[in-house]
């Protein structure tokens, strides 16, 4: 066994790896990108963005690297190109460019976009093959078995389903047909490495969620057969040739897995600064290849396996599996036309639960985005930045006496409690990759802020406040008790929005940036440790209130409500008119100033009503069990 060698490699590589290296799977170009591919990418991107926020003033930011790309070799790619009647290299260029474009639109901050048709990758694969061969892990043999072209793999009897009426065999996992194949292949001695794979897996935390670690242990409970790592070149022409034997092509999965080494710089020794990967994000359908083949290949080559495989589940559409035959494959670019790419990114991370399949629904997406982004967060920002309540366009100073008086109310106490728990909850959920729970924590905090804002009724203080035509000085405003209380309420609400914007940066990078820009939050104050800074510290006498700051002049609208096509404007106008009519009926004729206040109040009521169905849309998250 290689266990002593693995231990030595672990100590060696762990000392060398100084970069937080994260990868997505490379995506097969036999078809265009769909939301499942984007889901892998946004998970990896959110992991990296969170790591970057962990920098502290006394320590440099961690060096974070994200790799993604496309897998472009194999029979299925040849077939896809032929079905489109275009040369295979042109087909690969076109599909790869579509993936690159989707990720750019979703602001994925990848440092590398690798293609397996690149020369640097072919060089890395050839070197890796020669390393395995020189260490005695590859041999030549006549091989026969059931081969699934769609899955690009040989299948054992336990992985097959037999159709009794015809005798045809199909892959149990994918349902694709398998055919009996006899050919000369190069074989990899996988069986010799089974104990080493189990040793790696038993270190704990190597595969998350725990559900998928258990699946791997089940796979390893039976002896592993050696695996074919080449195909006859006459059958699989679009592939990398075996070094010194052009009659054979390298197995597409061995070729594809080496991409993670290629991106790190392999075989140049500099790759060791990235190795081993901290997190490799994969879909559950490729667990066997990454959880068994990949660590076996690496151990055989004298390299350490990844520190963590993070496995996510799939997406259904309106409760049905996505497939071309059902014509329900969701194109991210088309979905973004309705929901925006930022909204789509939010929905995937908000509704996706790694250990269970997620369900994509256009109705659910519209309801969640409207309730949470447009109303719960967006409307609150618009109200505190609106000229009706904030004519001087400032992030006001907290006034200590008024703050302590306000903190005697139940809604203020609850808001402070939520803010004090926010950092701890979000840290735990980000560390466990449970992004939907991060959103739960943030939205609960924003609901508390909306409740505090409504019960404080700042528009009534505004009507009582002495105002001047020109912007008064702080000293002048200090003479007005109502003005001081109003500013303190506004500052407490803006504090909440600021902290929630910081916490949501990995999930909503563009929208969080707009929110923090609007509040004029310096870039140096958008890090994770800044979640400790809020009005609670002033209440406790831990620091002095910060001075007021001018708001940015950028638009305060974070996310525009989405309406069903054709009747969006009518519904929006009707909802606002009804809210205003109801309030005017209670108060009688409104003065111009009162009308402005009424509109603000009506907006708040509309937000509350819009948020109500969100409990139905997102309530399923509350009952989802966190994967251990």
C-alpha positions as CSV (number, residue, x, y, z in Angstrom):
1,X,0.0,0.0,0.0
2,X,1.0,3.6,-0.5
3,X,-0.3,4.9,2.9
4,X,3.1,6.0,4.3
5,X,3.8,7.8,0.9
6,X,0.4,9.5,1.1
7,X,1.2,10.8,4.6
8,X,4.5,12.2,3.4
9,X,2.9,13.7,0.4
10,X,0.2,15.3,2.6
11,X,2.8,17.0,4.8
12,X,4.9,18.1,1.8
13,X,2.1,19.5,-0.3
14,X,0.2,21.2,2.6
15,X,3.3,23.1,3.5
16,X,3.8,24.3,-0.1
17,X,0.2,25.2,-1.1
18,X,-0.2,28.9,-0.3
19,X,-3.1,29.7,-2.7
20,X,-6.7,29.0,-1.9
21,X,-7.4,27.1,-5.1
22,X,-11.0,26.4,-6.1
23,X,-12.2,24.7,-9.2
24,X,-15.5,24.0,-11.0
25,X,-15.9,20.9,-13.2
26,X,-15.0,21.7,-16.8
27,X,-18.2,21.5,-18.8
28,X,-18.7,19.1,-21.7
29,X,-19.3,20.9,-25.0
30,X,-21.7,18.3,-26.4
31,X,-24.4,20.8,-25.5
32,X,-24.9,24.5,-24.7
33,X,-24.8,25.7,-21.1
34,X,-27.9,25.5,-18.8
35,X,-28.6,26.6,-15.3
36,X,-27.1,23.5,-13.8
37,X,-23.7,24.5,-15.2
38,X,-24.2,28.1,-14.0
39,X,-25.0,26.7,-10.5
40,X,-21.6,25.0,-10.3
41,X,-19.9,28.2,-11.3
42,X,-21.8,30.5,-8.9
43,X,-21.1,28.2,-6.0
44,X,-17.4,28.2,-6.7
45,X,-17.4,32.0,-7.2
46,X,-19.3,32.6,-3.9
47,X,-16.8,30.4,-2.1
48,X,-13.9,32.5,-3.5
49,X,-15.5,35.8,-2.9
50,X,-16.2,34.9,0.7
51,X,-12.5,33.9,1.2
52,X,-11.4,37.3,-0.1
53,X,-13.6,39.1,2.4
54,X,-11.8,37.4,5.3
55,X,-8.8,39.7,5.1
56,X,-8.0,41.8,8.1
57,X,-6.1,45.1,8.5
58,X,-3.1,43.3,10.2
59,X,-2.9,40.5,7.6
60,X,-2.9,40.5,3.8
61,X,-5.8,39.2,1.8
62,X,-5.6,35.5,1.0
63,X,-4.5,34.6,-2.5
64,X,-7.6,33.1,-4.1
65,X,-7.6,31.3,-7.5
66,X,-10.7,30.1,-9.4
67,X,-10.5,27.9,-12.4
68,X,-13.3,26.9,-14.8
69,X,-13.4,25.8,-18.5
70,X,-14.6,23.3,-21.1
71,X,-14.0,19.7,-21.7
72,X,-13.8,19.3,-25.5
73,X,-12.6,15.7,-26.4
74,X,-14.5,12.5,-26.9
75,X,-17.0,10.6,-29.0
76,X,-20.0,12.7,-27.9
77,X,-18.3,15.9,-29.0
78,X,-17.6,14.3,-32.4
79,X,-21.2,13.3,-32.7
80,X,-22.5,16.7,-31.7
81,X,-20.4,18.5,-34.2
82,X,-21.5,16.0,-36.9
83,X,-25.2,16.6,-36.1
84,X,-24.6,20.3,-36.6
85,X,-22.7,19.7,-39.9
86,X,-19.7,21.8,-38.8
87,X,-16.0,20.9,-38.2
88,X,-15.4,19.6,-34.7
89,X,-12.9,22.3,-33.8
90,X,-15.3,25.1,-34.9
91,X,-18.0,23.5,-32.9
92,X,-15.8,23.4,-29.8
93,X,-14.9,27.0,-30.3
94,X,-18.5,28.1,-30.5
95,X,-19.8,26.2,-27.5
96,X,-16.8,27.1,-25.3
97,X,-17.4,30.8,-26.1
98,X,-21.0,30.4,-25.0
99,X,-19.9,29.1,-21.6
100,X,-17.3,31.9,-21.3
101,X,-20.0,34.5,-22.1
102,X,-22.5,33.1,-19.6
103,X,-19.8,33.2,-16.8
104,X,-18.8,36.7,-17.7
105,X,-22.4,37.9,-17.6
106,X,-22.8,36.2,-14.1
107,X,-19.6,38.1,-13.0
108,X,-17.8,34.8,-12.2
109,X,-14.3,35.9,-11.1
110,X,-12.4,33.0,-12.6
111,X,-8.6,33.5,-12.9
112,X,-8.4,30.9,-15.7
113,X,-10.7,29.5,-18.3
114,X,-9.1,26.3,-19.5
115,X,-9.9,24.3,-22.7
116,X,-8.7,20.8,-23.0
117,X,-7.8,21.4,-26.7
118,X,-5.1,23.9,-25.6
119,X,-1.5,22.9,-26.1
120,X,-0.6,23.6,-22.4
121,X,-3.2,21.0,-21.4
122,X,-2.0,18.4,-24.0
123,X,1.5,18.8,-22.6
124,X,0.3,18.4,-19.0
125,X,-1.7,15.2,-19.9
126,X,1.2,13.7,-21.7
127,X,3.5,14.3,-18.7
128,X,0.9,12.9,-16.3
129,X,0.5,9.8,-18.4
130,X,4.2,9.2,-18.6
131,X,4.5,9.7,-14.8
132,X,1.8,7.0,-14.2
133,X,3.4,4.7,-16.7
134,X,6.9,5.1,-15.2
135,X,5.6,4.3,-11.7
136,X,4.1,1.0,-12.9
137,X,0.4,1.9,-12.8
138,X,-0.4,1.4,-16.5
139,X,-0.3,-1.8,-18.5
140,X,-1.6,-3.0,-21.8
141,X,-4.4,-5.7,-22.1
142,X,-7.2,-6.9,-24.2
143,X,-10.4,-5.6,-22.6
144,X,-14.0,-6.5,-23.1
145,X,-17.1,-5.2,-21.4
146,X,-20.3,-3.2,-21.7
147,X,-19.4,0.3,-22.9
148,X,-21.8,3.3,-22.7
149,X,-20.9,5.8,-25.4
150,X,-23.0,8.6,-23.8
151,X,-21.4,8.1,-20.4
152,X,-17.9,7.5,-22.0
153,X,-17.3,4.6,-19.6
154,X,-17.3,0.8,-19.2
155,X,-20.0,-0.4,-16.8
156,X,-20.0,-3.4,-14.5
157,X,-23.0,-5.8,-14.2
158,X,-24.2,-4.0,-11.1
159,X,-24.2,-0.7,-13.1
160,X,-26.5,-2.1,-15.8
161,X,-30.2,-2.5,-16.3
162,X,-31.3,-5.3,-18.6
163,X,-34.4,-4.9,-20.7
164,X,-36.0,-8.4,-20.4
165,X,-38.0,-8.2,-23.7
166,X,-35.0,-7.3,-25.9
167,X,-31.9,-8.2,-23.8
168,X,-30.6,-4.6,-24.3
169,X,-28.5,-3.1,-21.5
170,X,-28.7,0.4,-20.2
171,X,-26.7,2.4,-17.7
172,X,-28.5,2.4,-14.3
173,X,-27.4,5.9,-13.6
174,X,-28.0,7.7,-16.8
175,X,-30.4,5.4,-18.7
176,X,-28.3,5.5,-21.8
177,X,-27.7,2.3,-23.8
178,X,-24.6,0.2,-23.5
179,X,-22.9,-2.0,-26.1
180,X,-20.6,-5.0,-25.8
181,X,-17.1,-3.9,-26.7
182,X,-13.9,-5.9,-27.1
183,X,-10.6,-4.0,-27.8
184,X,-7.0,-3.6,-26.8
185,X,-6.6,-0.9,-24.1
186,X,-4.2,0.5,-21.7
187,X,-5.4,-0.3,-18.1
188,X,-4.8,1.6,-14.9
189,X,-4.2,-0.5,-11.7
190,X,-7.1,1.0,-9.8
191,X,-7.6,-2.0,-7.5
192,X,-4.1,-1.6,-6.1
193,X,-5.1,1.9,-4.8
194,X,-8.4,1.1,-3.1
195,X,-7.0,1.1,0.4
196,X,-5.3,4.5,-0.2
197,X,-8.5,6.0,-1.5
198,X,-10.3,4.8,1.6
199,X,-7.5,6.2,3.8
200,X,-7.9,9.6,2.1
201,X,-11.7,9.5,2.5
202,X,-11.5,8.6,6.2
203,X,-9.6,11.7,7.1
204,X,-13.0,13.4,7.3
205,X,-14.3,16.5,5.5
206,X,-12.9,15.3,2.2
207,X,-16.4,15.0,0.6
208,X,-19.3,17.3,1.6
209,X,-22.2,17.1,2.2
210,X,-21.9,13.9,4.3
211,X,-24.5,12.2,2.1
212,X,-22.1,11.9,-0.7
213,X,-19.2,10.7,1.4
214,X,-21.5,7.8,2.4
215,X,-22.2,7.1,-1.2
216,X,-18.5,6.9,-1.9
217,X,-17.9,4.5,1.0
218,X,-20.7,2.3,-0.5
219,X,-18.9,2.3,-3.8
220,X,-15.7,1.3,-2.1
221,X,-17.3,-1.5,-0.2
222,X,-16.6,-3.8,-3.1
223,X,-13.3,-4.5,-4.8
224,X,-12.5,-1.9,-7.5
225,X,-11.7,-3.3,-10.9
226,X,-8.8,-1.9,-12.9
227,X,-10.0,0.8,-15.3
228,X,-9.4,1.3,-19.0
229,X,-7.6,4.6,-19.6
230,X,-7.3,4.5,-23.4
231,X,-9.5,3.8,-26.5
232,X,-8.5,2.8,-30.0
233,X,-7.7,5.9,-31.9
234,X,-9.7,4.7,-34.9
235,X,-12.8,4.7,-32.7
236,X,-12.1,7.9,-30.7
237,X,-10.2,10.2,-33.0
238,X,-11.0,13.5,-31.3
239,X,-8.8,13.0,-28.3
240,X,-5.2,13.3,-27.0
241,X,-3.0,10.4,-28.3
242,X,-1.2,8.1,-25.9
243,X,2.5,9.2,-25.7
244,X,4.6,6.9,-27.9
245,X,1.5,5.0,-29.1
246,X,-0.7,7.0,-31.5
247,X,-2.9,4.0,-32.1
248,X,-4.5,4.7,-28.8
249,X,-6.3,7.8,-27.5
250,X,-6.2,8.8,-23.8
251,X,-9.5,8.1,-22.0
252,X,-11.6,11.3,-21.9
253,X,-12.0,11.3,-18.1
254,X,-8.2,11.0,-17.5
255,X,-7.7,13.8,-20.0
256,X,-10.4,16.0,-18.4
257,X,-9.4,15.5,-14.7
258,X,-5.8,16.6,-15.4
259,X,-7.2,20.1,-16.3
260,X,-7.0,21.0,-12.6
261,X,-3.3,20.4,-12.7
262,X,-2.9,22.2,-16.0
263,X,-4.5,25.3,-14.6
264,X,-2.2,25.2,-11.6
265,X,0.8,25.2,-13.9
266,X,1.7,21.5,-14.0
267,X,4.2,20.1,-14.9
268,X,6.2,23.3,-14.0
269,X,7.1,23.0,-10.2
270,X,5.3,26.3,-9.6
271,X,2.0,24.4,-9.6
272,X,2.9,23.3,-6.0
273,X,2.0,26.8,-4.8
274,X,-1.7,25.9,-5.7
275,X,-1.7,22.2,-4.9
276,X,-3.7,20.6,-3.5
277,X,-7.0,22.3,-4.4
278,X,-8.8,23.6,-1.3
279,X,-12.3,23.0,-2.8
280,X,-13.4,21.3,-6.0
281,X,-17.0,21.9,-6.8
282,X,-18.7,19.1,-8.7
283,X,-22.2,17.8,-9.6
284,X,-23.4,14.6,-8.0
285,X,-23.4,12.8,-11.4
286,X,-19.6,12.9,-11.6
287,X,-18.9,11.9,-8.0
288,X,-17.4,8.5,-8.9
289,X,-14.9,10.1,-11.3
290,X,-13.8,12.8,-8.8
291,X,-14.2,10.7,-5.6
292,X,-12.5,7.5,-6.8
293,X,-10.6,7.8,-10.1
294,X,-9.2,11.3,-9.4
295,X,-7.7,10.7,-6.0
296,X,-6.4,7.3,-7.3
297,X,-4.7,9.0,-10.3
298,X,-3.1,11.6,-8.0
299,X,-1.9,9.2,-5.4
300,X,-0.4,7.0,-8.2
301,X,1.4,10.1,-9.6
302,X,2.8,11.0,-6.1
303,X,0.5,14.0,-5.6
304,X,-2.0,14.8,-2.9
305,X,-5.8,14.5,-3.5
306,X,-8.0,17.6,-3.1
307,X,-8.7,18.8,0.4
308,X,-12.4,18.9,-0.2
309,X,-14.9,17.8,-2.9
310,X,-18.1,19.9,-2.5
311,X,-20.9,18.0,-4.3
312,X,-24.2,19.6,-5.3
313,X,-27.4,18.1,-6.6
314,X,-29.3,18.8,-9.8
315,X,-32.0,21.1,-10.9
316,X,-35.5,20.0,-12.1
317,X,-37.8,22.3,-14.0
318,X,-41.4,22.5,-12.6
319,X,-40.7,19.2,-10.9
320,X,-39.4,17.4,-14.0
321,X,-35.8,16.4,-14.9
322,X,-34.2,18.8,-17.5
323,X,-33.8,17.1,-20.9
324,X,-33.7,18.0,-24.5
325,X,-36.5,15.5,-25.2
326,X,-38.8,17.4,-22.8
327,X,-37.7,20.7,-24.3
328,X,-37.4,22.2,-20.7
329,X,-33.6,22.9,-20.6
330,X,-33.3,26.4,-19.1
331,X,-30.8,28.6,-21.0
332,X,-29.2,31.1,-18.5
333,X,-29.0,33.9,-21.1
334,X,-32.7,33.6,-21.9
335,X,-33.7,33.4,-18.2
336,X,-31.6,36.5,-17.5
337,X,-33.7,38.5,-20.0
338,X,-36.5,38.2,-17.5
339,X,-34.8,38.0,-14.1
340,X,-31.4,39.7,-14.9
341,X,-28.3,37.6,-14.5
342,X,-27.8,38.9,-11.0
343,X,-31.4,37.8,-10.1
344,X,-30.8,34.4,-11.6
345,X,-27.6,34.0,-9.7
346,X,-29.4,34.9,-6.5
347,X,-32.3,32.5,-7.2
348,X,-29.9,29.5,-7.8
349,X,-28.0,30.1,-4.6
350,X,-31.1,31.0,-2.6
351,X,-33.1,28.0,-3.7
352,X,-30.4,25.4,-4.3
353,X,-29.7,23.0,-1.5
354,X,-26.5,20.9,-2.1
355,X,-27.8,17.6,-0.8
356,X,-31.2,17.7,-2.6
357,X,-32.3,18.5,-6.1
358,X,-33.6,22.0,-6.6
359,X,-36.7,23.0,-8.5
360,X,-36.6,25.8,-11.0
361,X,-40.0,27.5,-11.5
362,X,-40.6,30.8,-13.3
363,X,-43.4,31.6,-10.9
364,X,-41.3,30.9,-7.8
365,X,-38.3,32.9,-9.3
366,X,-40.5,36.0,-9.9
367,X,-42.1,35.8,-6.5
368,X,-38.8,35.4,-4.6
369,X,-36.9,38.1,-6.5
370,X,-39.8,40.6,-6.1
371,X,-40.4,39.9,-2.4
372,X,-36.7,39.8,-1.3
373,X,-34.7,41.9,-3.7
374,X,-37.2,44.5,-4.9
375,X,-39.2,44.8,-1.7
376,X,-37.5,43.6,1.5
377,X,-34.1,45.0,0.6
378,X,-34.6,47.4,-2.4
379,X,-37.6,49.2,-1.1
380,X,-36.0,49.8,2.3
381,X,-33.0,51.4,0.7
382,X,-35.2,53.6,-1.5
383,X,-37.1,54.8,1.5
384,X,-34.1,55.8,3.6
385,X,-32.5,57.4,0.6
386,X,-35.6,59.1,-0.7
387,X,-35.6,62.9,-0.6
388,X,-38.9,62.9,1.2
389,X,-37.4,61.6,4.4
390,X,-33.8,62.4,3.6
391,X,-33.7,65.7,1.8
392,X,-30.1,66.3,2.7
393,X,-29.0,63.0,1.1
394,X,-26.9,61.9,4.0
395,X,-25.9,58.8,6.0
396,X,-26.8,60.6,9.2
397,X,-24.9,60.5,12.5
398,X,-26.3,58.4,15.3
399,X,-27.2,60.6,18.3
400,X,-26.5,58.8,21.6
401,X,-29.3,60.2,23.7
402,X,-31.9,59.5,21.1
403,X,-30.4,56.1,20.3
404,X,-30.7,55.0,23.9
405,X,-34.3,56.2,24.0
406,X,-35.2,54.3,20.8
407,X,-33.5,51.2,22.1
408,X,-36.2,50.9,24.8
409,X,-38.7,49.7,22.1
410,X,-39.2,46.1,21.3
411,X,-38.6,46.4,17.5
412,X,-35.2,48.2,18.1
413,X,-34.2,45.5,20.6
414,X,-35.1,42.7,18.1
415,X,-33.2,44.5,15.3
416,X,-30.1,44.8,17.4
417,X,-30.3,41.1,18.4
418,X,-30.5,40.1,14.7
419,X,-27.4,42.3,13.9
420,X,-25.4,40.8,16.7
421,X,-26.1,37.3,15.5
422,X,-25.7,38.1,11.8
423,X,-21.9,37.6,11.5
424,X,-21.8,34.4,13.4
425,X,-24.7,32.8,11.5
426,X,-23.4,33.8,8.1
427,X,-19.8,32.7,8.9
428,X,-21.1,29.2,9.8
429,X,-23.3,29.0,6.7
430,X,-20.6,30.2,4.3
431,X,-18.1,27.8,5.8
432,X,-20.6,25.0,5.3
433,X,-21.5,26.2,1.8
434,X,-25.1,26.6,2.8
435,X,-25.8,29.7,0.8
436,X,-29.6,29.5,1.2
437,X,-29.1,29.7,5.0
438,X,-27.0,32.9,4.6
439,X,-29.8,34.4,2.7
440,X,-32.3,33.3,5.3
441,X,-30.2,35.0,8.0
442,X,-29.9,38.2,6.0
443,X,-33.6,38.4,5.0
444,X,-34.6,37.8,8.6
445,X,-32.5,40.8,9.6
446,X,-33.9,42.9,6.9
447,X,-37.5,42.0,7.9
448,X,-36.6,43.1,11.4
449,X,-35.3,46.4,10.0
450,X,-38.5,46.9,8.0
451,X,-40.6,46.2,11.1
452,X,-38.5,48.7,13.1
453,X,-38.8,51.3,10.4
454,X,-42.6,50.9,10.1
455,X,-43.2,51.1,13.9
456,X,-40.8,54.1,14.3
457,X,-42.9,56.0,11.7
458,X,-40.1,58.4,10.6
459,X,-42.4,60.2,8.1
460,X,-44.3,61.6,11.1
461,X,-41.1,62.9,12.6
462,X,-40.3,64.4,9.3
463,X,-43.6,66.4,9.2
464,X,-42.8,67.7,12.7
465,X,-39.2,68.6,11.9
466,X,-38.2,72.3,11.5
467,X,-36.8,72.6,8.0
468,X,-35.0,75.4,6.1
469,X,-34.8,76.0,2.4
470,X,-31.0,75.4,2.4
471,X,-29.3,72.4,4.0
472,X,-28.8,73.3,7.7
473,X,-25.7,72.5,9.6
474,X,-25.5,69.8,12.2
475,X,-25.5,72.4,14.9
476,X,-28.8,73.9,13.6
477,X,-30.4,70.5,13.3
478,X,-29.4,69.7,16.8
479,X,-31.9,72.2,18.1
480,X,-34.7,70.0,16.8
481,X,-35.4,66.9,18.9
482,X,-37.5,65.4,16.1
483,X,-34.7,65.9,13.6
484,X,-32.2,64.1,15.9
485,X,-34.6,61.2,16.4
486,X,-35.3,61.0,12.7
487,X,-31.6,60.9,11.8
488,X,-31.0,58.2,14.4
489,X,-33.7,56.0,13.0
490,X,-32.4,56.5,9.5
491,X,-28.8,55.7,10.6
492,X,-29.9,52.5,12.4
493,X,-31.7,51.4,9.3
494,X,-28.8,52.3,7.0
495,X,-26.5,50.4,9.4
496,X,-28.6,47.3,8.9
497,X,-28.6,47.7,5.1
498,X,-24.8,48.2,5.2
499,X,-24.2,45.0,7.1
500,X,-26.5,43.0,5.0
501,X,-24.8,44.4,1.9
502,X,-21.5,43.2,3.2
503,X,-22.8,39.8,4.1
504,X,-24.4,39.3,0.6
505,X,-21.4,40.3,-1.4
506,X,-20.4,36.6,-2.3
507,X,-24.0,35.9,-3.4
508,X,-25.1,39.2,-4.9
509,X,-21.8,40.9,-5.9
510,X,-23.1,43.6,-8.3
511,X,-26.2,44.5,-6.3
512,X,-24.3,44.6,-3.0
513,X,-21.7,46.9,-4.6
514,X,-24.5,49.2,-5.7
515,X,-26.0,49.2,-2.2
516,X,-22.7,49.9,-0.5
517,X,-21.8,52.5,-3.1
518,X,-25.1,54.3,-2.5
519,X,-24.3,54.4,1.2
520,X,-20.8,55.7,0.4
521,X,-19.2,52.8,2.3
522,X,-15.4,52.9,1.7
523,X,-13.9,49.8,0.0
524,X,-11.7,49.3,3.1
525,X,-14.9,48.9,5.2
526,X,-16.6,46.2,3.2
527,X,-14.7,43.2,4.7
528,X,-16.0,40.5,7.0
529,X,-14.6,42.0,10.2
530,X,-16.7,45.1,9.5
531,X,-19.8,43.1,10.4
532,X,-18.9,43.8,14.0
533,X,-19.4,47.6,13.5
534,X,-23.0,48.7,14.1
535,X,-25.1,50.9,16.4
536,X,-25.0,48.3,19.1
537,X,-21.4,49.2,19.9
538,X,-22.5,52.8,20.5
539,X,-25.3,51.7,22.8
540,X,-22.8,49.8,24.8
541,X,-20.3,52.7,24.9
542,X,-17.7,50.7,23.0
543,X,-17.1,53.5,20.4
544,X,-18.1,57.0,19.4
545,X,-20.8,57.5,16.8
546,X,-19.3,58.0,13.3
547,X,-19.8,61.4,11.6
548,X,-22.4,61.8,9.0
549,X,-21.5,61.2,5.3
550,X,-23.0,62.2,2.0
551,X,-24.8,59.6,0.0
552,X,-23.7,58.8,-3.5
553,X,-25.8,60.3,-6.3
554,X,-26.3,56.9,-8.0
555,X,-29.8,55.5,-8.3
556,X,-31.1,53.9,-5.1
557,X,-33.2,51.3,-7.0
558,X,-31.5,47.9,-6.5
559,X,-33.9,45.6,-8.4
560,X,-36.9,46.6,-10.4
561,X,-40.0,44.5,-9.8
562,X,-40.8,41.8,-12.3
563,X,-44.4,41.5,-13.6
564,X,-46.0,38.9,-15.9
565,X,-45.6,40.1,-19.4
566,X,-48.2,42.5,-20.9
567,X,-49.8,43.6,-17.7
568,X,-46.8,44.7,-15.6
569,X,-47.4,48.5,-15.7
570,X,-51.2,48.1,-15.1
571,X,-50.7,45.9,-12.1
572,X,-48.0,48.2,-10.6
573,X,-50.2,51.3,-11.1
574,X,-53.3,49.6,-9.7
575,X,-51.5,48.4,-6.6
576,X,-50.1,51.8,-5.8
577,X,-53.4,53.6,-6.5
578,X,-55.3,51.2,-4.2
579,X,-52.8,51.7,-1.4
580,X,-53.0,55.5,-1.6
581,X,-56.8,55.5,-1.9
582,X,-57.2,53.4,1.3
583,X,-54.9,55.7,3.3
584,X,-56.6,58.9,2.0
585,X,-60.0,57.4,2.8
586,X,-58.9,57.2,6.5
587,X,-57.2,60.6,6.7
588,X,-59.3,62.8,4.4
589,X,-57.8,65.2,1.9
590,X,-54.0,65.3,2.0
591,X,-51.7,68.2,1.8
592,X,-48.7,68.0,-0.6
593,X,-46.4,67.2,2.2
594,X,-48.8,64.6,3.6
595,X,-49.2,63.1,0.2
596,X,-45.5,62.5,0.0
597,X,-45.6,60.8,3.4
598,X,-48.6,58.8,2.3
599,X,-46.7,57.5,-0.7
600,X,-43.8,56.4,1.5
601,X,-46.2,54.6,3.8
602,X,-48.1,53.0,0.9
603,X,-44.8,51.8,-0.5
604,X,-44.1,50.1,2.9
605,X,-47.5,48.5,2.9
606,X,-47.0,47.3,-0.7
607,X,-43.7,45.8,0.3
608,X,-45.3,44.0,3.2
609,X,-48.0,42.6,1.0
610,X,-45.5,41.5,-1.6
611,X,-43.3,39.9,1.0
612,X,-46.2,37.8,2.3
613,X,-46.2,35.3,-0.6
614,X,-42.4,35.1,-0.2
615,X,-43.0,33.0,3.0
616,X,-44.8,30.5,0.8
617,X,-42.1,30.7,-1.9
618,X,-39.1,30.4,0.3
619,X,-40.7,28.7,3.3
620,X,-39.6,25.3,2.0
621,X,-36.0,26.4,2.8
622,X,-36.9,26.6,6.5
623,X,-37.7,22.9,6.6
624,X,-34.8,21.7,4.6
625,X,-32.3,19.8,6.7
626,X,-28.7,21.1,6.5
627,X,-26.4,18.4,5.2
628,X,-23.8,17.2,7.7
